[in-house]
Amino acid sequence: MKALLKNRFTGIFLFAVCLLTFRNTIAIAQDIHDPWKITIYYSPEYTSRILSVTSDQPNIKETRKKETGTYGYSLGLNFEKHLNDRFAFGLGGRYSRKGFKTPLTTLSTPVNGNDQAKGSFKAELFEFPVFVNYSYIKKEKISLFVRVGPSFNYLIKAKEKTDYYTSGTLTETSELTRDDANLNNFLMGGNIGTGVQAFISENIGFMLMPQFTYFFTPLRKDVPEKERLYSIGVNGGIILAF
């Protein structure tokens, strides 16, 4: 009889330990997935532009086909709060550099005796993204998510560099900081990405997310051709949860 009671108490004790351990695991998972989060990240990016032209601009159409992008980056900070088990809301700010390159083309009118030119455009921006996260796979310390939302952007500085050629030989380089009234300083954009968040403790984790950014607002006003910047990058950063 004593042995039977001893076995029962042992079973009840083990069950209680397992239950408390399970509840503690759930609590840890809840703490990990549902806090406020700050993410500090860096993103190397390939950047370029989409050039929209009219049907009566064949020369610009050919230029568009030959254009290449350039490499830029973003450095930013995001704040994020889970709304429920799957959805989170966030906002942030980041500094970015974007641009594109134009190919070597023949000038319709020679400049200082030069008959060809190629160039590049570089922009520095402050970007303020607002986003919603949806975690489509969620485990104890890891989640896979998709992120989408608008971005409100301010153009800090724009620079153009032009290399001039005579008979294929580089003869002159011109650099110009664009601050004219024809530039749009406030640019509306959008971001979409998918990635992973993983925690190594209750308060520290990391994030890795490929992201596509597109600016709906063109760079210049009152011109027939519309230049819209875009970038493809991979955000990698540290998450601090509290």
C-alpha positions in Angstrom: 0.0 0.0 0.0 2.8 2.4 0.9 4.6 1.5 -2.3 1.4 2.3 -4.3 1.0 5.7 -2.6 4.6 6.4 -3.1 4.3 5.7 -6.8 1.2 7.9 -7.1 2.9 10.8 -5.3 5.9 10.4 -7.5 3.7 10.4 -10.7 1.8 13.5 -9.5 5.1 15.3 -8.7 6.6 14.4 -12.1 3.4 15.6 -13.8 3.5 18.9 -11.9 7.1 19.4 -12.9 6.3 18.7 -16.6 3.3 21.1 -16.4 5.3 23.9 -14.9 8.1 23.4 -17.4 5.6 23.4 -20.3 4.0 26.6 -19.0 7.4 28.2 -18.5 8.3 27.3 -22.1 5.1 28.9 -23.4 5.7 32.0 -21.3 9.2 32.3 -22.7 7.9 31.9 -26.3 5.3 34.6 -25.5 7.9 36.9 -24.1 10.1 36.4 -27.2 7.4 36.9 -29.8 5.2 39.5 -28.3 7.3 42.3 -26.9 8.3 45.7 -28.2 11.3 45.3 -30.5 14.0 47.6 -31.7 16.0 46.4 -34.8 19.2 48.0 -35.9 20.2 46.9 -39.4 22.4 47.5 -42.4 21.4 46.6 -46.0 23.7 46.4 -49.1 21.6 47.2 -52.1 21.5 47.1 -55.9 19.8 50.4 -57.0 18.6 51.8 -60.3 15.7 53.6 -61.9 12.7 52.8 -64.0 12.4 55.4 -66.8 8.9 55.9 -68.2 8.8 57.6 -71.6 6.2 58.4 -74.2 6.0 56.8 -77.6 7.6 59.8 -79.3 10.9 59.5 -77.4 12.7 56.6 -79.2 16.2 57.8 -78.2 15.4 57.7 -74.5 13.8 54.3 -74.9 17.1 53.0 -76.3 19.0 54.7 -73.4 16.8 53.0 -70.9 17.6 49.5 -72.4 21.3 50.1 -71.9 21.3 51.6 -68.4 22.8 49.7 -65.5 22.4 50.1 -61.8 24.9 50.8 -59.1 25.5 49.6 -55.6 24.3 51.5 -52.5 23.3 50.8 -49.0 20.8 51.6 -46.2 21.4 52.0 -42.5 18.4 52.1 -40.2 16.4 51.6 -37.0 12.9 50.0 -36.7 10.4 49.9 -33.8 8.0 47.0 -33.8 5.0 45.8 -31.6 3.1 42.6 -32.0 -0.7 43.1 -32.3 -1.5 39.5 -31.8 0.1 36.0 -32.4 0.7 36.6 -36.1 0.5 40.4 -36.9 2.9 43.2 -35.9 3.0 46.9 -36.6 6.2 48.9 -37.0 7.8 52.1 -38.1 11.3 53.2 -38.6 13.9 55.6 -40.1 16.9 55.0 -42.3 19.6 56.7 -44.3 20.1 55.4 -47.8 22.2 56.0 -50.9 20.7 55.1 -54.3 21.5 55.8 -57.9 22.0 54.6 -61.4 24.4 54.8 -64.4 23.7 56.0 -67.9 25.5 54.4 -70.9 28.0 56.0 -73.3 25.9 57.8 -75.9 26.5 60.1 -78.9 25.6 63.7 -78.2 23.2 65.3 -80.6 25.1 68.6 -80.0 28.9 68.4 -79.1 29.9 69.8 -75.7 33.3 71.5 -75.7 34.2 69.5 -78.7 33.2 66.2 -77.1 30.9 64.0 -79.1 30.0 61.3 -76.5 29.1 61.2 -72.8 28.1 58.8 -70.0 27.1 59.5 -66.5 25.9 58.5 -63.1 23.3 59.8 -60.6 23.6 59.4 -56.8 21.0 60.3 -54.2 21.1 60.5 -50.4 17.8 60.1 -48.7 16.1 59.8 -45.3 13.4 57.1 -45.5 10.6 56.6 -43.0 8.9 53.2 -43.5 5.7 52.2 -41.9 4.9 48.5 -42.1 2.9 45.5 -41.1 4.4 42.1 -40.4 2.7 38.7 -40.8 4.4 35.7 -39.4 3.4 32.7 -41.5 5.6 30.2 -39.7 6.1 30.7 -36.0 8.1 28.5 -33.6 9.4 29.0 -30.0 12.4 31.2 -30.9 12.1 31.7 -34.7 9.6 33.1 -37.1 9.3 33.5 -40.8 7.5 36.6 -41.9 6.4 38.8 -44.8 6.5 42.6 -44.4 4.8 45.3 -46.5 4.1 49.0 -46.2 4.6 52.5 -47.5 7.6 54.7 -47.0 7.8 58.5 -46.7 11.1 59.8 -48.0 13.1 63.0 -48.1 15.8 63.7 -50.7 18.8 65.1 -48.9 21.2 65.5 -51.8 21.5 64.6 -55.5 24.7 64.5 -57.5 25.3 64.0 -61.2 28.6 63.0 -62.7 29.2 63.2 -66.5 32.2 61.8 -68.4 32.8 63.4 -71.8 34.6 61.6 -74.6 36.1 62.6 -78.0 36.4 59.7 -80.4 36.2 57.2 -77.6 38.8 58.9 -75.4 37.9 60.4 -72.0 38.7 64.1 -72.1 36.6 65.8 -69.3 34.6 65.0 -66.2 31.9 67.2 -64.8 30.2 66.9 -61.3 27.1 68.8 -60.4 25.1 68.9 -57.1 21.5 69.1 -58.0 19.5 71.5 -55.9 17.2 72.9 -58.5 13.5 73.4 -58.1 12.7 70.7 -60.6 13.6 67.9 -58.1 11.0 66.3 -55.9 12.3 66.5 -52.4 9.5 64.5 -50.9 9.1 61.0 -52.4 6.4 58.5 -51.7 7.5 54.8 -51.9 6.7 51.3 -50.8 8.6 48.3 -49.4 7.9 44.6 -49.5 10.1 41.8 -48.1 10.2 38.4 -46.5 12.6 37.1 -43.9 13.4 35.4 -40.6 13.6 36.5 -37.0 15.5 34.3 -34.6 16.3 34.7 -30.9 19.4 33.5 -29.1 17.9 34.6 -25.7 14.7 36.2 -24.4 16.0 39.7 -25.3 18.5 39.4 -28.2 17.9 38.1 -31.7 18.8 38.7 -35.3 16.8 39.5 -38.4 17.6 38.7 -42.1 15.2 40.0 -44.8 15.5 40.5 -48.6 13.5 43.6 -49.5 12.4 45.4 -52.6 11.9 49.2 -52.5 10.1 51.3 -55.2 9.5 55.0 -55.3 6.1 55.9 -56.8 7.0 59.6 -56.9 9.4 60.5 -59.8 12.7 62.3 -59.1 11.9 65.3 -61.3 8.8 67.4 -61.9 7.4 68.9 -65.1 9.4 66.7 -67.5 8.0 64.2 -70.0 10.3 61.3 -68.9 9.6 60.0 -65.4 12.5 58.6 -63.3 11.5 56.4 -60.4 14.2 54.9 -58.1 14.1 51.3 -56.9 16.4 49.1 -54.9 16.9 45.4 -54.0 18.7 44.6 -50.8 19.1 42.3 -47.9 18.5 43.8 -44.4 20.6 42.2 -41.7 20.4 43.3 -38.1 20.2 42.8 -34.4 16.9 42.7 -32.5 16.6 44.0 -28.9 13.3 42.9 -27.3 11.9 44.5 -24.1 
